[in-house]
Amino acid sequence: MSLNKESTNIPYTLGRLFSVLESIQHDANPNLNSTIKDKYFNSASATPAHIFPTLVNLSQKHLKKLENGKQIFYDKLIIELLSILGEEYPSRLSLAQQGAFQLGYYHQRQEKFTSSKQADNKEEI
């Protein structure tokens, strides 16, 4: 299964958003010993309303460290994902919903690796 960009499933979208926020952190601070995944993955998948406001606020600080093109790319992606979520984060996710969160997270990560590999292949040509 690959990334479903058309999905409106809230837990799946939250997982995608978490992956994007992690990518922003990594691009802004590539040599960190501890990432948001290390600190927040479990609580973000279980109680998103308590964690995501902090993570999105933190991502704004990370975005400022990036070049303008990456800032715009990530900002548009955040806007796209937040628009799927509606007006508020869910307070809790069931175990099945946490599974959907995990799938969204890993599908989004795989998309980043696939996109990077395709870009590398184009440069070789």
CORVENUR-V355228 format. One record per pair of residues at least 24 apart in sequence whose ideal C-beta (glycine too) atoms are under 8 Angstrom apart, sorted by the first residue. I is the first residue (numbers start at 1). GAP is how many residues later the second one is. D is the distance in whole Angstrom. If there is no record, write none. Layout:
BEGIN
[[I/GAP/D] [I/GAP/D]]
END
This chain:
BEGIN
[[1/102/8] [1/106/7] [2/105/6] [2/108/7] [2/109/7] [3/104/4] [3/105/6] [3/107/7] [3/108/4] [4/103/7] [7/77/8] [7/97/8] [8/76/6] [9/91/6] [9/95/8] [10/74/8] [10/75/6] [10/76/8] [10/80/6] [10/87/8] [11/34/8] [11/79/8] [11/82/5] [11/86/4] [11/87/7] [11/88/8] [11/89/4] [11/90/4] [11/93/7] [12/88/5] [12/89/7] [12/91/6] [12/92/4] [12/95/8] [13/68/6] [13/71/5] [13/72/6] [13/91/6] [14/30/7] [14/31/8] [14/34/5] [14/38/7] [14/71/7] [14/75/7] [14/76/8] [14/79/8] [14/87/5] [14/90/7] [15/30/7] [15/85/7] [15/86/4] [15/87/6] [15/88/6] [15/89/3] [15/90/4] [15/91/8] [15/92/8] [15/93/7] [16/65/6] [16/88/4] [16/89/7] [16/91/7] [16/92/4] [17/35/7] [17/61/7] [17/64/5] [17/65/7] [17/68/8] [18/26/5] [18/27/8] [18/37/7] [18/83/7] [18/86/8] [18/87/5] [19/85/7] [19/86/5] [19/87/8] [19/89/4] [19/90/5] [19/93/8] [20/54/7] [20/57/5] [20/58/6] [20/61/7] [20/88/6] [21/34/5] [21/35/7] [21/37/8] [21/38/5] [21/57/8] [23/51/7] [23/89/6] [24/35/5] [24/38/5] [24/39/6] [24/42/7] [24/50/5] [25/33/7] [25/34/7] [25/37/5] [27/35/8] [27/39/6] [27/43/6] [27/47/8] [28/34/4] [28/35/7] [28/37/4] [28/38/6] [29/33/7] [29/36/7] [41/64/8] [44/57/8] [45/48/6] [45/53/5] [45/56/4] [45/57/7] [46/46/7] [46/47/6] [46/52/6] [47/44/7] [47/45/6] [47/46/8] [48/41/4] [48/42/6] [48/43/8] [48/45/7] [49/39/7] [49/40/4] [49/41/6] [49/42/4] [49/43/8] [50/41/8] [52/37/5] [53/36/7] [56/26/8]]
END
